[in-house]
């Protein structure tokens, strides 16, 4: 989710998703440099926080990591 969205900010989105659905990974994406914001969103349940100016490989690595973690969690419950 983008941190800054027109209808709902990323924090509100994160809160809404976490209330309704458990166990799905949420990656927050922002151009914001605010480390306090990052800490707050991770504390609120974000699984990853990527800045838009980061190398695309950072985003891809997080996506791969979160997908692998999710896959491992699902296979552990089978």
C-alpha positions in Angstrom: 0.0 0.0 0.0 1.1 3.5 -0.7 1.5 5.5 2.5 0.0 8.7 1.0 -3.3 8.0 -0.9 -6.1 10.4 -1.7 -9.0 8.6 -0.1 -7.3 6.8 2.8 -3.7 7.1 4.1 -1.6 4.0 4.4 -1.9 3.9 8.1 -5.7 3.8 8.0 -5.5 1.2 5.2 -3.2 -1.0 7.2 -5.5 -0.7 10.2 -8.6 -1.6 8.2 -6.9 -4.6 6.5 -5.5 -5.9 9.8 -9.0 -5.7 11.4 -10.6 -7.7 8.6 -7.9 -10.2 7.5 -5.2 -11.9 9.4 -2.0 -13.3 7.9 -1.6 -11.5 4.7 1.6 -9.7 4.2 1.4 -5.9 3.8 4.2 -3.9 2.3 4.1 -0.1 2.7 5.5 2.0 -0.1 6.4 5.7 0.2 8.6 8.5 -0.9 8.5 9.8 2.6 11.8 9.8 4.5 10.2 10.0 8.0 11.8 7.2 10.1 9.2 7.7 12.8 6.4 7.0 10.3 8.2 3.8 9.3 8.5 2.7 12.9 4.8 3.5 13.6 3.6 1.6 10.6 5.8 -1.4 11.3 4.6 -1.4 14.9 1.0 -1.2 13.6 1.5 -4.4 11.6 3.2 -3.6 8.3 5.5 -6.4 7.3 7.8 -4.3 5.2 8.5 -0.6 4.4 10.1 0.3 1.1 10.9 3.8 -0.2 10.0 4.6 -3.8 13.5 5.8 -4.5 15.1 2.5 -3.3 16.5 0.2 -6.0 13.7 -1.9 -7.5 15.6 -4.9 -6.3 14.8 -4.0 -2.7 11.1 -4.0 -3.5 11.4 -7.3 -5.4 13.4 -8.9 -2.6 10.8 -7.9 0.0 8.0 -9.2 -2.3 9.9 -12.5 -2.7 10.6 -12.7 1.1 7.0 -12.0 2.1 5.6 -14.5 -0.5 8.0 -17.2 0.7 7.1 -16.5 4.3 3.4 -16.7 3.5 3.9 -19.9 1.5 5.8 -21.4 4.5 3.1 -20.4 6.9 0.4 -22.0 4.7 2.3 -25.2 4.2 2.9 -25.4 8.0 -0.9 -25.4 8.6 -1.6 -28.2 6.0 
